[in-house]
Amino acid sequence: MRPFVILLLFLFVSKANAQNNTYDSVLAKKLGADEYGMKGYILVLLKTGPNKTTNQPFIDSCFAGHMQNMGVMVKAEKLVVAGPLGKNDKTYRGIFILNLTSIEEAEKLLQTDPAISSGLLAAELYKWYGSAALSEYLPFAEKISKNSF
């Protein structure tokens, strides 16, 4: 039994000290990755806001601006992921993952979104730790979409 435990310990220690043979230090630096290939972001949960207006032209205008603003944030490399959520009992409507680490900076950025600044949407913000390569999918997303929003 003792040789087996020693073997397991050896395998665990050698695996823990192993390095990735495909590591690209230039790409890691470009993406702001730490030694695990991760970095900090801000996760935004968008939910129904306090503005309960039924003025459809106003709502349509704000949500058209919301979609345009997402494009602006992508071009500025601030928005990494966005998408709607399915119906739920918590009034959550969608998510953003922002390429920011400061809640305050994220709050300021979100005020450029007409759906948020008008109160049609509200935002809950959380610090999030995820793969630094997350933003690398964006160039492919456009290539696989037949239609745009």
N, C-alpha and C positions, 0 to 999 in steps of 0.2 A: 504494500500500500504506500509506503514511504517513497519509493522510486517514482511512483505514479504522481504523487503530490509534487515532488521536485520537478518532474517533467512539465506538469501543468504550470507551475510557477515560472519555469524557464520560458515556456511558450508565451505566457502572459507578459513577462518583462520584455522579451525580444519584440513582441508585437507592439507594445506600448512605445518602444523606442524606434520603431520602424518609421521611415520617411516615405512619402509618396514619390515614386520614380517618375511620375508625369508632371510634377510640380513645375509651374511656369512662373518664375518670380516677377517677370515683367508684367504679365497679366494680373497677377495678384496685387502688385503695387498699383497698377492702373485702376483696378476695381476697389481698392482700399481694403483688401482682405487682411485679416489677422492670420496667425499661424495655422488656424483651422479652416481657412477659406471663408470665414464668416465676417459679418460686420453689423453695425447697428442701423436700424431703420425706425420709422414711425409708422405704426399700424393705425389706420383710421377706420372706424366703423361708422358708416353713414346710416342715419336713421331718420324717420319722419320727424320734421322739425315742428316748432310751435305755431308757425304761420299756417292757419287752416283756411286760407282764402279759397274761394271757388271760381275766381276770375281766371278762366281758361287761357285767354291770350297772355296774361301775366305769367301763369305757370309755364306755358309753352316757351315763352321768351327766356325765362330763368333756366329751364332745362336745356334749351338750345345753347345758352351761354355756358352751362355746366359742361356740356360735351366739348364745346370749343375750348374751354379753360383746361380741360384734361389734355387736349392736344398741345396747348401752350406749356403745361407742366412737363409733358413728355419731352418736348423740344429743349426745355431748360434742364433736362435730366434730373428732375425732382420727383416725377411720378414714375414708379417702376411697375406697379401692378394696379389694375382697377377692374372692377366688375360688379354686376348686380348680384344680390342674394335672392333666393327663392322666398316665397311667402313664409312668414313666421309670426309668432305671437309676441315678439319683442320689438316690432316695428323697424327692424334692421332692413336697410334697403340695398347697401352695397359696401364695398371695401376699397380702400386705397392703401398701397404701401408706398410711403414717401422715402426718397433717398435723402433723408435728413436724420439727425440724431437729437435735435432740440425740439421739445414740445412747443416752446414759445415760437420758434421759427416756423413750425408746421401750422400753428394757429394763425399766424400772420399770412402765410401762403394760402390757407384755406379761405380766408376772407376775400380772395380774388375770385372765388367761385360764386356766381350769382344765386345759385340754388341754396347755398349755405348762408351767404350774407343776407339774403331775403328771409331766412328762417324756414324755407320750405324743407330744407334738410338741416339736421344737426349732426355734429361730429363728436365721437368719443375717440380720444387719442391715447395710444399706449406705446411705450418703447418696445421694440421687437428686435431680436437677434436672429439673423438668417443668412443664407448663402450670399456671399458677395457677388456671385455669378448671376444672381436673379435678373439684373438689368440686361444681361446678354441675350435674353430671349426676345426682347423688343424688336430688333431688326427682322426677326423671323415672323413675328406676329402679323406684320403688314403683308408679308409675302404669301401668307396662307389665307387671307381674307378676300373673298370674292367681292363683298360689299363693304362699304364703310358706313359709319354712323352719321 
